[in-house]
C-alpha cells in the first residue's frame, strides 16, 4: 500500500513539474515564436508565401477569397480598405482610406510589387487590379506584369522556389522595384483621374 502511495506521489510531482515547465518555459517560447512569425508577415521580404496558396482561385469574382487574400498580404493587412469588383471587365479595385503619401515610399514599392504579383499569380482570370488611395491611384494589368517577369503564364510563379527567385529576391534591389513600378503601373493623382482615358490607355 505504501509503495502504491509513493508511485501516486511521484506521478503527481512529475505532472506538476511538467505543468510548470510548460507554463514557465514552453508557452512563453511558443508565444515569442508566434510574435516573431507575425512580425515577419509585415514585410514582403520575409512574408510566408506558402500561406497564400490556399487562396488560389480561377475566378476574381469570388469576393470572399479575394478579400481574404489581400488581408493577408504585407502592408495591406495593416491598412483599412474595401473593394469593388467589375466581373465584366475582370477588374478588382481595392479602395484604401489612408493616403499613399502617408506610407513609406520604399516599403510601399516593395509591397506593391509583391502584392500585385501575388494577386495575378493566384487569381487566374484577374486581368486588372487597381489600388485606389485618396490621393493616388495605381492600376496594373496582367499582360504588363507577365511581360515584366517574362512569363506567359504567371501561375508558374506559384512554385515557392520560383517565387523567391523571381519575385522576392528582386525586392532587395531598389532599382528593380522602381523599374517594376515604371513598367507595370499606371499612376494617377486624384485631381488627374479620368477613368475613360485611363481605361483606354491600358488596353
C-alpha positions as a Markdown table, in Angstrom:
| # | Residue | x | y | z |
|---|---|---|---|---|
| 1 | Unk | 0.0 | 0.0 | 0.0 |
| 2 | Unk | 2.8 | 2.4 | 0.9 |
| 3 | Unk | 4.6 | 1.6 | -2.4 |
| 4 | Unk | 1.4 | 2.5 | -4.3 |
| 5 | Unk | 1.1 | 5.8 | -2.5 |
| 6 | Unk | 4.7 | 6.6 | -3.3 |
| 7 | Unk | 4.0 | 5.9 | -7.0 |
| 8 | Unk | 1.0 | 8.2 | -6.9 |
| 9 | Unk | 3.0 | 11.0 | -5.2 |
| 10 | Unk | 5.8 | 10.5 | -7.7 |
| 11 | Unk | 3.4 | 10.8 | -10.6 |
| 12 | Unk | 1.8 | 13.9 | -9.1 |
| 13 | Unk | 5.2 | 15.5 | -8.6 |
| 14 | Unk | 6.2 | 14.6 | -12.2 |
| 15 | Unk | 3.0 | 16.0 | -13.5 |
| 16 | Unk | 3.4 | 19.3 | -11.5 |
| 17 | Unk | 7.0 | 19.7 | -12.8 |
| 18 | Unk | 5.8 | 19.2 | -16.4 |
| 19 | Unk | 3.0 | 21.6 | -15.9 |
| 20 | Unk | 5.3 | 24.3 | -14.5 |
| 21 | Unk | 7.8 | 23.7 | -17.3 |
| 22 | Unk | 5.2 | 24.1 | -20.0 |
| 23 | Unk | 3.7 | 27.2 | -18.3 |
| 24 | Unk | 7.1 | 28.8 | -17.5 |
| 25 | Unk | 9.2 | 27.9 | -20.5 |
| 26 | Unk | 7.5 | 26.2 | -23.4 |
| 27 | Unk | 4.4 | 28.5 | -23.6 |
| 28 | Unk | 6.5 | 31.7 | -23.5 |
| 29 | Unk | 8.8 | 30.3 | -26.1 |
| 30 | Unk | 5.9 | 29.4 | -28.4 |
| 31 | Unk | 4.3 | 32.8 | -27.9 |
| 32 | Unk | 7.6 | 34.5 | -28.7 |
| 33 | Unk | 7.9 | 32.4 | -31.9 |
| 34 | Unk | 4.4 | 33.3 | -32.9 |
| 35 | Unk | 5.1 | 37.0 | -32.4 |
| 36 | Unk | 8.3 | 36.7 | -34.5 |
| 37 | Unk | 6.3 | 34.9 | -37.2 |
| 38 | Unk | 3.6 | 37.6 | -37.2 |
| 39 | Unk | 6.2 | 40.3 | -37.4 |
| 40 | Unk | 7.7 | 38.6 | -40.4 |
| 41 | Unk | 4.3 | 38.7 | -42.2 |
| 42 | Unk | 4.5 | 42.6 | -42.1 |
| 43 | Unk | 7.3 | 42.6 | -44.7 |
| 44 | Unk | 7.4 | 41.2 | -48.3 |
| 45 | Unk | 11.0 | 40.3 | -47.7 |
| 46 | Unk | 10.0 | 37.7 | -45.0 |
| 47 | Unk | 6.3 | 37.1 | -45.7 |
| 48 | Unk | 5.3 | 33.4 | -45.8 |
| 49 | Unk | 4.2 | 33.0 | -49.5 |
| 50 | Unk | 3.1 | 29.3 | -48.9 |
| 51 | Unk | 0.2 | 30.5 | -46.8 |
| 52 | Unk | -1.2 | 32.4 | -49.8 |
| 53 | Unk | -1.5 | 29.3 | -51.9 |
| 54 | Unk | -4.8 | 28.4 | -50.1 |
| 55 | Unk | -6.3 | 31.4 | -51.9 |
| 56 | Unk | -5.5 | 30.2 | -55.4 |
| 57 | Unk | -8.8 | 30.5 | -57.3 |
| 58 | Unk | -9.8 | 30.5 | -61.0 |
| 59 | Unk | -12.2 | 33.5 | -60.7 |
| 60 | Unk | -11.7 | 37.0 | -59.5 |
| 61 | Unk | -15.5 | 37.2 | -58.8 |
| 62 | Unk | -15.1 | 35.2 | -55.6 |
| 63 | Unk | -15.3 | 38.3 | -53.3 |
| 64 | Unk | -14.5 | 36.4 | -50.1 |
| 65 | Unk | -11.4 | 34.7 | -51.5 |
| 66 | Unk | -10.1 | 38.0 | -52.9 |
| 67 | Unk | -10.7 | 39.8 | -49.7 |
| 68 | Unk | -9.0 | 37.1 | -47.6 |
| 69 | Unk | -6.0 | 37.0 | -49.9 |
| 70 | Unk | -5.4 | 40.7 | -49.7 |
| 71 | Unk | -6.0 | 40.9 | -46.0 |
| 72 | Unk | -3.0 | 38.5 | -45.6 |
| 73 | Unk | -0.6 | 40.5 | -47.8 |
| 74 | Unk | 2.2 | 42.7 | -46.3 |
| 75 | Unk | 1.2 | 46.3 | -45.8 |
| 76 | Unk | -2.4 | 45.7 | -47.0 |
| 77 | Unk | -3.1 | 43.6 | -43.8 |
| 78 | Unk | -2.4 | 46.8 | -41.8 |
| 79 | Unk | -4.5 | 49.1 | -43.9 |
| 80 | Unk | -8.2 | 49.7 | -43.9 |
| 81 | Unk | -9.7 | 49.0 | -47.3 |
| 82 | Unk | -12.9 | 48.0 | -49.1 |
| 83 | Unk | -13.1 | 46.6 | -52.6 |
| 84 | Unk | -15.2 | 46.8 | -55.7 |
| 85 | Unk | -15.4 | 44.1 | -58.3 |
| 86 | Unk | -16.2 | 44.5 | -62.0 |
| 87 | Unk | -16.7 | 41.0 | -63.3 |
| 88 | Unk | -17.4 | 42.0 | -66.9 |
| 89 | Unk | -14.0 | 43.7 | -67.1 |
| 90 | Unk | -12.3 | 41.1 | -64.8 |
| 91 | Unk | -11.2 | 44.1 | -62.8 |
| 92 | Unk | -10.8 | 44.3 | -59.0 |
| 93 | Unk | -10.4 | 47.7 | -57.2 |
| 94 | Unk | -9.0 | 47.9 | -53.7 |
| 95 | Unk | -10.1 | 51.2 | -52.1 |
| 96 | Unk | -7.9 | 52.4 | -49.2 |
| 97 | Unk | -8.8 | 55.0 | -46.6 |
| 98 | Unk | -5.2 | 56.1 | -45.9 |
| 99 | Unk | -3.4 | 58.4 | -48.4 |
| 100 | Unk | -0.5 | 56.7 | -50.3 |
| 101 | Unk | 1.7 | 59.7 | -49.3 |
| 102 | Unk | 1.5 | 58.6 | -45.7 |
| 103 | Unk | 3.2 | 55.3 | -46.5 |
| 104 | Unk | 7.0 | 54.9 | -46.6 |
| 105 | Unk | 7.9 | 55.1 | -50.2 |
| 106 | Unk | 10.5 | 52.3 | -50.1 |
| 107 | Unk | 8.3 | 49.7 | -48.3 |
| 108 | Unk | 5.3 | 50.8 | -50.4 |
| 109 | Unk | 7.1 | 50.0 | -53.6 |
| 110 | Unk | 8.2 | 46.6 | -52.3 |
| 111 | Unk | 4.7 | 45.8 | -51.1 |
| 112 | Unk | 3.0 | 46.9 | -54.3 |
| 113 | Unk | 5.4 | 44.7 | -56.4 |
| 114 | Unk | 4.9 | 41.7 | -54.0 |
| 115 | Unk | 1.1 | 42.1 | -53.6 |
| 116 | Unk | 0.1 | 42.9 | -57.1 |
| 117 | Unk | 2.2 | 40.0 | -58.4 |
| 118 | Unk | 0.5 | 37.7 | -55.8 |
| 119 | Unk | -2.9 | 38.7 | -57.0 |
| 120 | Unk | -2.2 | 37.9 | -60.6 |
| 121 | Unk | -0.4 | 34.7 | -59.8 |
| 122 | Unk | -3.1 | 33.3 | -57.6 |
| 123 | Unk | -6.3 | 34.6 | -59.3 |
| 124 | Unk | -6.4 | 33.0 | -62.7 |
| 125 | Unk | -8.8 | 35.3 | -64.6 |
| 126 | Unk | -7.9 | 38.7 | -62.9 |
| 127 | Unk | -6.9 | 41.0 | -65.7 |
| 128 | Unk | -6.8 | 44.4 | -64.0 |
| 129 | Unk | -6.1 | 45.5 | -60.4 |
| 130 | Unk | -6.5 | 49.0 | -59.1 |
| 131 | Unk | -5.1 | 50.2 | -55.8 |
| 132 | Unk | -7.1 | 53.4 | -55.1 |
| 133 | Unk | -5.9 | 55.8 | -52.3 |
| 134 | Unk | -7.4 | 59.2 | -51.6 |
| 135 | Unk | -4.5 | 60.9 | -53.2 |
| 136 | Unk | -3.3 | 58.5 | -55.9 |
| 137 | Unk | -4.5 | 55.5 | -57.9 |
| 138 | Unk | -2.3 | 52.7 | -59.2 |
| 139 | Unk | -3.6 | 50.4 | -61.9 |
| 140 | Unk | -1.9 | 47.2 | -63.1 |
| 141 | Unk | -2.9 | 44.9 | -65.9 |
| 142 | Unk | -1.9 | 41.2 | -66.1 |
| 143 | Unk | -0.2 | 41.4 | -69.5 |
| 144 | Unk | 2.2 | 44.1 | -68.4 |
| 145 | Unk | 3.1 | 42.3 | -65.2 |
| 146 | Unk | 3.6 | 39.0 | -67.1 |
| 147 | Unk | 5.7 | 40.8 | -69.7 |
| 148 | Unk | 7.9 | 42.3 | -66.9 |
| 149 | Unk | 8.6 | 38.8 | -65.5 |
| 150 | Unk | 9.0 | 37.3 | -68.9 |
| 151 | Unk | 6.3 | 34.7 | -68.1 |
| 152 | Unk | 3.5 | 33.9 | -70.5 |
| 153 | Unk | 1.7 | 32.2 | -67.6 |
| 154 | Unk | 2.1 | 33.8 | -64.2 |
| 155 | Unk | 0.7 | 30.7 | -62.5 |
| 156 | Unk | 4.2 | 29.2 | -62.8 |
| 157 | Unk | 5.3 | 31.5 | -60.0 |
| 158 | Unk | 3.2 | 29.6 | -57.6 |
| 159 | Unk | 6.2 | 27.4 | -57.2 |
| 160 | Unk | 7.8 | 28.7 | -53.9 |
| 161 | Unk | 11.4 | 28.4 | -55.2 |
| 162 | Unk | 10.5 | 30.3 | -58.4 |
| 163 | Unk | 8.6 | 32.9 | -56.3 |
| 164 | Unk | 11.6 | 33.5 | -54.2 |
| 165 | Unk | 14.0 | 33.7 | -57.2 |
| 166 | Unk | 11.8 | 35.8 | -59.5 |
| 167 | Unk | 9.8 | 38.0 | -57.1 |
| 168 | Unk | 11.2 | 38.1 | -53.6 |
| 169 | Unk | 14.9 | 38.4 | -54.5 |
| 170 | Unk | 14.2 | 41.4 | -56.6 |
| 171 | Unk | 12.6 | 43.3 | -53.7 |
| 172 | Unk | 16.1 | 43.7 | -52.2 |
| 173 | Unk | 17.1 | 45.9 | -55.1 |
| 174 | Unk | 15.5 | 49.4 | -55.1 |
| 175 | Unk | 16.3 | 49.7 | -58.8 |
| 176 | Unk | 14.3 | 46.5 | -59.6 |
| 177 | Unk | 11.3 | 47.7 | -57.6 |
| 178 | Unk | 11.4 | 51.1 | -59.2 |
| 179 | Unk | 11.7 | 49.5 | -62.7 |
| 180 | Unk | 8.7 | 47.3 | -61.9 |
| 181 | Unk | 6.6 | 50.3 | -60.9 |
| 182 | Unk | 7.7 | 52.3 | -64.0 |
| 183 | Unk | 7.0 | 49.4 | -66.4 |
| 184 | Unk | 3.7 | 48.0 | -65.0 |
| 185 | Unk | 1.9 | 50.7 | -63.1 |
| 186 | Unk | -0.3 | 53.5 | -64.5 |
| 187 | Unk | -0.3 | 56.1 | -61.7 |
| 188 | Unk | -2.8 | 58.9 | -61.5 |
| 189 | Unk | -3.1 | 61.6 | -58.9 |
| 190 | Unk | -6.6 | 62.2 | -57.6 |
| 191 | Unk | -7.0 | 65.5 | -59.4 |
| 192 | Unk | -6.0 | 63.9 | -62.7 |
| 193 | Unk | -8.1 | 60.8 | -62.6 |
| 194 | Unk | -10.0 | 60.3 | -65.8 |
| 195 | Unk | -11.5 | 56.8 | -65.8 |
| 196 | Unk | -12.4 | 56.7 | -69.5 |
| 197 | Unk | -8.9 | 57.8 | -70.8 |
| 198 | Unk | -7.2 | 55.6 | -68.1 |
| 199 | Unk | -9.1 | 52.6 | -69.3 |
| 200 | Unk | -8.2 | 53.3 | -72.9 |
| 201 | Unk | -4.5 | 53.6 | -72.1 |
| 202 | Unk | -4.3 | 50.2 | -70.6 |
| 203 | Unk | -5.6 | 48.1 | -73.5 |
